[in-house]
């Protein structure tokens, strides 16, 4: 295995051209091997509050060969090194910033795949991590099968997202430039229209059944993928959870545009 800068010298090209070749699938993708750092595993509750994932051990990053998310890899072409990953910041109301879903992780160690398919799993750096250009490595070409599935997986991450209907709706509304209060009001109006019996189209998500929560008519909405049969069917989204999700998604969008 060679550092990407040494690999580029052998090819008589610049290091960022190596990344471009990997993006165009004409070369194997580079990996990152950090000298320090670890990831913590979190669980996001239905109320959009974050907490440590039960019984989950920290995931070490030091000297571990990690794959790079394709979108993050593309941004490295114009990045200024070192690239800094901030630790998760938890506030007094348990809202948090700087954490990722599995399929969005910029750096993905192999053991993170143990959480594949689990609901509401998020990851974040426990301490600030610095990635330099020297941390990028190229696998030995002699030992690489360019038709091997792992290379394809690095270039094409899973499309399945661990998102809920209201978070997809929020992302859609943000993309349209709609305000939070207006979006919440429209969400409640759709719940009145559906009344738990009529299937409606939730923007950004798709077909769904909604209804007002009888215990909190103004502040909560219930949702289900099937017709409601009882007052407690489905899952609940209250105004507090909606606001928390809005703030979290807004912060993540800002992070993506600033990276």
FENRA-V650116 format. One record per residue. N is the residue number from 1. RES is the residue in one letter. PHI is phi in whole degrees, -180 to 180 (* if undefined). D_LAST is the distance of its C-alpha to the last C-alpha in Angstrom with 2 decimals. Layout:
N_RES_PHI_D_LAST / N_RES_PHI_D_LAST
This chain:
1_X_*_27.54 / 2_X_-119_26.02 / 3_X_-62_22.92 / 4_X_-62_20.85 / 5_X_-68_21.81 / 6_X_-71_25.46 / 7_X_-61_25.30 / 8_X_-65_24.03 / 9_X_-62_26.91 / 10_X_-63_29.39 / 11_X_-86_28.25 / 12_X_60_28.29 / 13_X_-136_24.83 / 14_X_-80_21.48 / 15_X_-61_19.17 / 16_X_-71_16.51 / 17_X_-69_19.51 / 18_X_-63_20.06 / 19_X_-65_16.72 / 20_X_-61_17.66 / 21_X_-64_21.03 / 22_X_-67_19.75 / 23_X_-63_17.78 / 24_X_-83_21.09 / 25_X_64_22.97 / 26_X_-97_25.15 / 27_X_-150_24.20 / 28_X_-67_23.58 / 29_X_-76_20.01 / 30_X_-70_18.98 / 31_X_-123_18.70 / 32_X_-120_17.34 / 33_X_-127_19.92 / 34_X_-86_18.92 / 35_X_-94_21.60 / 36_X_-160_20.93 / 37_X_114_19.38 / 38_X_-155_20.30 / 39_X_-108_19.26 / 40_X_-109_21.26 / 41_X_-108_22.39 / 42_X_-125_22.68 / 43_X_-123_24.66 / 44_X_-99_23.94 / 45_X_-77_27.31 / 46_X_-63_28.70 / 47_X_-90_28.30 / 48_X_68_24.50 / 49_X_-90_25.11 / 50_X_-105_23.45 / 51_X_-151_25.59 / 52_X_-61_26.00 / 53_X_-71_26.99 / 54_X_-55_30.75 / 55_X_63_31.87 / 56_X_-86_28.50 / 57_X_-88_28.12 / 58_X_-58_24.90 / 59_X_-102_23.40 / 60_X_-71_23.35 / 61_X_-114_20.71 / 62_X_-62_22.61 / 63_X_61_24.11 / 64_X_-106_23.25 / 65_X_-75_22.26 / 66_X_-116_19.22 / 67_X_-82_17.97 / 68_X_-116_14.45 / 69_X_-64_13.23 / 70_X_-54_13.66 / 71_X_-66_10.52 / 72_X_-68_8.49 / 73_X_-60_11.23 / 74_X_-64_10.85 / 75_X_-70_7.34 / 76_X_-67_9.11 / 77_X_-57_11.57 / 78_X_-113_9.89 / 79_X_-77_7.99 / 80_X_-102_9.77 / 81_X_-91_11.64 / 82_X_-77_12.11 / 83_X_-89_8.90 / 84_X_-105_9.59 / 85_X_-107_10.01 / 86_X_-82_11.74 / 87_X_-74_15.08 / 88_X_-62_16.24 / 89_X_-110_17.64 / 90_X_-103_20.86 / 91_X_-98_22.71 / 92_X_-63_26.46 / 93_X_-95_26.47 / 94_X_70_24.62 / 95_X_-74_21.53 / 96_X_-147_18.36 / 97_X_-128_14.60 / 98_X_64_12.05 / 99_X_-132_14.12 / 100_X_-133_14.07 / 101_X_-81_16.83 / 102_X_-55_18.25 / 103_X_-76_17.21 / 104_X_-107_13.51 / 105_X_-63_13.25 / 106_X_-66_10.80 / 107_X_-121_13.79 / 108_X_-126_17.17 / 109_X_-75_20.40 / 110_X_-57_23.62 / 111_X_-69_25.11 / 112_X_-64_22.48 / 113_X_-66_24.42 / 114_X_-64_27.27 / 115_X_-99_25.68 / 116_X_-60_25.51 / 117_X_88_27.26 / 118_X_-84_27.44 / 119_X_-81_26.70 / 120_X_60_24.28 / 121_X_-96_22.76 / 122_X_-131_19.37 / 123_X_-130_17.81 / 124_X_-155_16.09 / 125_X_-76_16.06 / 126_X_-75_19.27 / 127_X_-138_18.25 / 128_X_-61_15.32 / 129_X_-121_14.61 / 130_X_-113_13.77 / 131_X_-114_13.31 / 132_X_-102_14.87 / 133_X_-62_15.76 / 134_X_-70_19.15 / 135_X_-83_17.98 / 136_X_-92_17.54 / 137_X_-128_20.96 / 138_X_-114_22.89 / 139_X_-61_25.72 / 140_X_-62_29.16 / 141_X_-63_29.95 / 142_X_-64_33.56 / 143_X_-105_32.75 / 144_X_-105_30.31 / 145_X_-99_31.59 / 146_X_-69_29.31 / 147_X_-98_30.77 / 148_X_-69_29.97 / 149_X_-61_28.41 / 150_X_-55_25.74 / 151_X_-64_24.08 / 152_X_-64_24.20 / 153_X_-67_22.76 / 154_X_-66_19.67 / 155_X_-80_19.19 / 156_X_-132_20.22 / 157_X_-69_19.28 / 158_X_-59_21.71 / 159_X_-86_21.68 / 160_X_-68_23.30 / 161_X_-116_21.23 / 162_X_-86_22.45 / 163_X_-121_22.43 / 164_X_-101_25.35 / 165_X_-55_26.93 / 166_X_-71_25.93 / 167_X_-73_22.21 / 168_X_-67_22.29 / 169_X_-63_24.35 / 170_X_-62_21.95 / 171_X_-59_19.01 / 172_X_-62_21.56 / 173_X_-64_22.66 / 174_X_-63_19.24 / 175_X_-63_18.74 / 176_X_-86_22.14 / 177_X_80_21.35 / 178_X_-78_24.08 / 179_X_-81_24.64 / 180_X_-62_24.76 / 181_X_-62_28.50 / 182_X_-63_29.45 / 183_X_-68_27.60 / 184_X_-65_29.41 / 185_X_-64_32.67 / 186_X_-69_32.36 / 187_X_-60_31.59 / 188_X_-67_34.84 / 189_X_-65_36.71 / 190_X_-64_35.86 / 191_X_-64_37.19 / 192_X_-66_40.41 / 193_X_-65_40.73 / 194_X_-73_40.24 / 195_X_54_42.38 / 196_X_78_41.67 / 197_X_-121_43.90 / 198_X_-98_42.40 / 199_X_-76_39.41 / 200_X_-121_36.87 / 201_X_-98_33.63 / 202_X_-87_30.62 / 203_X_-52_27.96 / 204_X_87_24.92 / 205_X_-119_26.95 / 206_X_132_30.44 / 207_X_-63_34.02 / 208_X_-165_34.64 / 209_X_-111_37.32 / 210_X_-127_36.70 / 211_X_-164_39.07 / 212_X_-69_39.33 / 213_X_-80_39.87 / 214_X_-60_43.50 / 215_X_-83_42.85 / 216_X_-153_40.24 / 217_X_-60_40.70 / 218_X_-85_38.49 / 219_X_-111_35.69 / 220_X_-143_35.23 / 221_X_-129_34.96 / 222_X_-102_35.91 / 223_X_-134_34.62 / 224_X_-156_36.04 / 225_X_-85_35.93 / 226_X_-127_39.74 / 227_X_-61_42.41 / 228_X_-72_42.96 / 229_X_-114_46.30 / 230_X_-143_46.27 / 231_X_-67_44.87 / 232_X_-107_42.55 / 233_X_-70_41.16 / 234_X_76_37.48 / 235_X_-117_34.57 / 236_X_-108_33.92 / 237_X_-122_31.01 / 238_X_-97_31.87 / 239_X_-61_30.41 / 240_X_-64_28.82 / 241_X_-64_27.00 / 242_X_-62_25.97 / 243_X_-65_24.57 / 244_X_-63_22.71 / 245_X_-63_21.15 / 246_X_-61_20.22 / 247_X_-65_18.49 / 248_X_-65_16.65 / 249_X_-68_15.44 / 250_X_-62_14.52 / 251_X_-64_12.36 / 252_X_-63_10.66 / 253_X_-64_10.16 / 254_X_-65_8.66 / 255_X_-64_6.09 / 256_X_-65_5.46 / 257_X_-77_5.70 / 258_X_-93_3.81 / 259_X_-77_0.00
